[in-house]
Amino acid sequence: MHSRVCILGSTGSIGCSSLDVISRNSERYSASILTAHSNYQKMFEQCKRFSPELVVMVCDKSAKMLTQLLNDAELEIPVVAGIEQLNNIDFAEHCEVVIAAIVGAAGLLPTLAAVKAGLKILLANKESLVMSGDLFMQQVKQSNACLLPVDSEHNAIFQSLPAESHSKAGWSGVKKVLLTGSGGPFLKEPLSELVTKTPDQACAHPNWEMGRKISVDSATMMNKGLELIEACYLFNLSLQQIQIVVHPQSIIHSMVSYDDGSVISQMGNPDMRTPIAHCLAWPERIDAGVEPLDFFNLKPLEFEEPDFERFPCLLLAIKAIETGASAPCILNAANEIAVAAFLAERIKFTQIAEVIKITLERSNFENLDNIDAILRVDGQARSLAETVIGEIS
Ligand SMILES: NC(=O)c1ccc[n+]([C@@H]2O[C@H](COP(=O)([O-])OP(=O)(O)OC[C@H]3O[C@@H](n4cnc5c(N)ncnc54)[C@H](OP(=O)(O)O)[C@@H]3O)[C@@H](O)[C@H]2O)c1
């Protein structure tokens, strides 16, 4: 059966990898809706190649530039503009599958709208789940959406967990989920050097090519913290059931350890097209354009415990899950503001953790059971984090 796919954030790293997988499997998939913030040149290239039914650009000016380019090229593709249009896409009319690949909290409302439409959702935008955890999972249940994890670690866990469905009593025979993380570019740097690290150095990930925000999150290991929260919600696991394992080569993408001593892992070259293709075709398999591992030429695989002195953001994330309520939402908001400030060279690399810590310390926590409360808490945490940056920079 042919599936029409909407890519929320098609011009980003995950969006481009998704389009690559779609183009390799064009008899099964087409790109029906593409969205971006402002990169109209890349969107124009994508329009020429994929002829979507609809394009949404958040930035008005970029939408106008794109429309001009499309008119000049005599391509009749409707372009709509603005955040309202992004948050109110009629998914059911245009697609069967939605890939949620916007970066950050901006992905929350469109992703939730896609969930409400009860479609097949491929989730890359982990921030939306971290912000809205219980509410997000309730909506998935209510709408009967099929939620599949694109994040390579969660995709690996999904592939390594028992195939039979999850019972209320938990995953039968599962001892622990082992969530792996590379440790990023600064794993072996002297601690005293971290303060000097520039945005470009933080974004130079040794194994993965990703957008700048997630690259910085990988360097601080906040990415692993967000993934820990994501894993708790996606697989209904407690914090105690998940162990973080630093694995610098990014060949094993995560593992599940069973009561009988078996450990099942998913392995592969670090390329997001593998989990994207897995989710698109699940439960079948399709070509992702990724070479299988060459075991005779692999570097030795190493594993170590995370060092919280080097990665204070990871500890802050663990504490936020333990605190529960609105703490993960506040953590996520403060992190987004701190990472943006670091990328704009307003604060040092080591001050990212400081901003998040102080923001959490100054916050009150409340249960978040509706979207207005989530957006309010997110907004307050962002202002607070900005105030903290003003004080320390
Ligand atoms: N990259 C990876 O390998 C990877 C792996 C696992 C999970 N993820 C997750 O996937 C998500 C996307 O990551 P990425 O690396 O692909 O990010 P990215 O390269 O920065 O791309 C982000 C996409 O979102 C759009 N966007 C940015 N701000 C927006 C806003 N305010 N409103 C609407 N759209 C906006 C961008 O449009 P413009 O291009 O116009 O700015 C772009 O299409 C993140 O949540 C990340 O944690 C990524």
The ligand as an ORCA input file, in Angstrom:
! r2SCAN-3c Opt
* xyz 0 1
  N      19.679     14.837     13.877
  C      19.663     13.645     14.430
  O      20.482     12.777     14.099
  C      18.638     13.320     15.490
  C      18.667     12.063     16.113
  C      17.684     11.758     17.037
  C      16.716     12.673     17.361
  N      16.713     13.907     16.759
  C      15.672     14.875     17.129
  O      14.998     15.265     15.949
  C      14.596     16.633     16.040
  C      15.182     17.389     14.844
  O      16.590     17.377     14.944
  P      17.502     17.827     13.723
  O      18.895     17.512     14.112
  O      16.956     17.273     12.452
  O      17.281     19.413     13.770
  P      17.643     20.516     12.664
  O      18.608     19.954     11.672
  O      18.001     21.745     13.388
  O      16.233     20.736     11.892
  C      15.151     21.286     12.543
  C      13.946     21.403     11.621
  O      12.907     22.061     12.349
  C      12.570     23.310     11.698
  N      12.343     24.309     12.743
  C      13.282     24.910     13.530
  N      12.707     25.776     14.371
  C      11.389     25.733     14.107
  C      10.260     26.437     14.635
  N      10.387     27.356     15.616
  N       9.050     26.153     14.132
  C       8.890     25.247     13.147
  N       9.920     24.565     12.599
  C      11.149     24.804     13.081
  C      13.774     23.655     10.840
  O      13.409     24.531      9.775
  P      14.544     25.526      9.109
  O      15.490     24.602      8.395
  O      13.763     26.386      8.189
  O      15.170     26.250     10.242
  C      14.190     22.250     10.372
  O      13.347     21.821      9.337
  C      15.121     17.139     17.396
  O      14.096     17.050     18.344
  C      16.232     16.163     17.738
  O      16.401     16.011     19.137
  C      17.654     14.248     15.846
*
